[in-house]
Amino acid sequence: MKQGSLSFPPSLNKLMIQLSKKYTYLAQAEKVGIITPKTLRLDGVDDEEIQQFITRCDADSRFIVRSMQSAEDTHQQSYAGHFWSSSAVSSDDIIATIAHANAENQQRLAQLGISESPQLMLQEYIEHHIGGVLFSPWSFFADYGFIEYSTHSVQAAVEGKTSPALISLKEGLASPLALAEELAFLETPLRVLTQQLQNTFNFPLDSEWVYSETKQAIILLQVRPQTRLVGALLTASPTQKQQLKLPTGDWQYTALSESLGKLSPLSFSLLKQLYNDAKASLQSLGYQAKHVDFMTRLADGSILVEPQLEKKFYRLSKFGGFWKSFKAPQWQQKIKQCFATLELDNDFSYMQLAQYFQYWMVANTLSNGQGREENTAHAYELFWQQTLTLPTVNISTHSWDVLNRHLKQLFFFELEKLKQQLAPTPEKVLLSWQDYQSNKIVSNEQVQQIASMALYDYSLLGVASANTEMQSIGAKKQASGKLFIIDKPSRFQQNIPEGSILIAPYFDNQWVQMIPKLNGIIVFQGGHLSHSAIVARESDVPYFVGKQEEISKFQSGDLVTLSLSGVLSLS
């Protein structure tokens, strides 16, 4: 019936794989010696089993009832904050709280269109003041853990009322952004916790923790996969931006920048090499394709694009239209021959990757972009692994849009092999492609230097009239909509209109389900690891933290545009 402090009712003594991820991840953590709260899964239990659980806890314990839906905490979507969990209650209030949790989550499941019954667990509440959220790895740095913490409660941390820290997980590496001096004693136990979690789980970690003064120990409350990498933590100052020299040109954060996402040095260097190797193929179709000089990478991994240079690269030569039509049947035959001789189970091959990329670029131009699909998160980033799924290819098709889609799948399938090849040595994403091929190693000094620069968000170098007071913690794109201002979140009981751009002092977790339906969010206090920020990144919603003096000139109902830098203007 019992594994450590996580209890199973007799009717549910089944394989762990059949249970909720939220529950099984905690069980896995406890199995390797990590301290977790006493927990009882509530499916199929009766009042007597609940009473037995209570007697195993301390006499003065309080309890919380938490959701544990199977839809929560997947690698694609966290549903962070979407379901109802209780505050701490006494043992006398447990039964009523379970009934309330069932009713609340039944309603929320229906709103989300999820055909499940509410699934709950009962936990002994850990009394605490200090708590936080820990992401490991941070960005594309395997040797750092990013923490947002509060000295009030872990609930304050998940709501974004936090302070940030970036701690080293490797001997010989300094912590770039230390915990507050009075909390410095927590750095070592947090490092040990992170290392234990990394050794237990094979995915990027998003975990919630508290410090129990009674037990003088860190307690793990929850662990789940990161669904998006967290990038720069601080806004670059005007002085720092001035020190970062860009090549000559009008560099901008464009749709291509958004599509690529933030890239490690290795990922960007590889992408430029692939473009260089694809030039001859594009030139055969009449494109100029002379210089791959239209992209540049900033220190935080942001990619800026020079639109005029990009247009020049894809500009047709004098007889380009003729060559495009003349060569198209030959290219179609080449691509179909490639499909007929596919050997997908081979080890990673750069030659194969380059061929898929060249053919994909050809098909993309000949289909005029038809068949293009949205990328999965961090598709081009070598630090971020996806599931390796065999692509299905229709070799009988003559449609360029279908060929375009198939070739893109083949390219990312081969790229995923390289990601898996890199997995044992993730620090190598800090090398260039040439240095990686030469088997060079990355020193601690290099890691520290690159990480110290990546702390700061430089992407707004490519945005005119950037407001340096605003920090982006969601999607980076422009948005428009009607403004909706909430002055006092704790008293707000209405619905937020769909398509709104929301302004509030902070983001109340009761609104999390609305995020996919919002066009943008501005709050005056918030954090990268809050539930709302996690869901905004998953939902591709712009989200900014900061205070603008000029917000007072706007009012609810105004039709506004929210710029890439978080500046509001009347539409």
Secondary structure as UniProt FT lines:
FT   STRAND          2..3
FT   TURN            4..5
FT   STRAND          6..7
FT   HELIX           10..12
FT   HELIX           16..18
FT   HELIX           21..31
FT   TURN            32..33
FT   STRAND          39..41
FT   TURN            43..44
FT   HELIX           47..55
FT   TURN            59..60
FT   STRAND          63..67
FT   TURN            70..73
FT   TURN            80..81
FT   HELIX           91..93
FT   HELIX           94..112
FT   STRAND          120..124
FT   STRAND          130..136
FT   TURN            139..140
FT   TURN            142..143
FT   STRAND          144..150
FT   HELIX           154..158
FT   TURN            159..160
FT   STRAND          163..168
FT   TURN            171..172
FT   HELIX           181..186
FT   HELIX           187..200
FT   STRAND          205..212
FT   TURN            213..216
FT   STRAND          217..225
FT   STRAND          234..235
FT   HELIX           238..243
FT   HELIX           255..260
FT   HELIX           265..284
FT   TURN            285..286
FT   STRAND          295..297
FT   TURN            299..300
FT   STRAND          303..305
FT   HELIX           307..313
FT   TURN            318..319
FT   HELIX           320..340
FT   TURN            344..345
FT   HELIX           350..366
FT   TURN            367..371
FT   TURN            377..380
FT   TURN            382..383
FT   TURN            395..396
FT   HELIX           400..422
FT   TURN            423..424
FT   HELIX           426..430
FT   HELIX           433..437
FT   TURN            438..439
FT   HELIX           444..454
FT   STRAND          456..457
FT   HELIX           459..462
FT   TURN            464..465
FT   TURN            468..469
FT   STRAND          471..472
FT   STRAND          479..485
FT   HELIX           489..491
FT   TURN            498..499
FT   STRAND          501..504
FT   HELIX           509..517
FT   STRAND          520..523
FT   TURN            528..529
FT   HELIX           531..539
FT   STRAND          542..545
FT   HELIX           549..553
FT   TURN            556..557
FT   STRAND          559..562
FT   TURN            564..565
FT   STRAND          568..570
//
